[in-house]
Structures are given as C-alpha cells and as structure tokens.
Amino acid sequence: MQLATVLGQVVATVKEPKLGLFTLLLVQDAVDADVTQPGGAVYVAVDQSGAGTGEVVLVARGGAARAAVGPDVPTDRAVVAIVDSVVRAGEVTYQKA
C-alpha cells in the first residue's frame, strides 16, 4: 500500500458501469513516507472509504485493489483507508486534524 493525499474528485458521466458504484479521486503519492510532502505520482483511484480533498489515505494497487473493490471492477488502484496518524521511528510524523 502507498500513502497518498487526495487532491480532488474526478467526474466522468460516461464510464464502465461498475465504476459507477465508486467515487473517483485524484490522489498524489507521498514522497518517502512523508505525508506532509506530496510530490509523487498523480493518478485516479476508486474510493470506498469516503475520503475528501486534503485527506491522507492508503492506496492499494493491482490485485490488492481489485480484491478490495471486487474482481470485476476495472481498476488497479483503490483508496482503502483514511489515515489518522503516522508514527515513524517512535515519532508522530502525521496527525489528522
């Protein structure tokens, strides 16, 4: 899984029907597990957690993403959790406001 920040939503009125069950989010990977410094890849992920803009999330990829949302959903990335805090080497590096 990858830590990422939600940048916004993606709206597509015409799409594969199974994608209609999910909100599509624009997310950006965190750099080196520092969620305060997004700067990695930007991509679209299906969301089943109800995440909003600015929230830090966990994104599953590939087979793990399909396992989370269903094998028939055409996705390779899925938001599977909203992060409350990150502790690294005993130090809290992120705390949800």
PyMOL commands that set and color helices and strands:
alter all, ss='L'
color gray80, all
select helices_A, chain A and resi 17-21+62-69
alter helices_A, ss='H'
color red, helices_A
select strands_A, chain A and resi 2-10+23-31+34-47+56-61+77-82+85-88+91-95
alter strands_A, ss='S'
color yellow, strands_A
deselect
rebuild
show_as cartoon
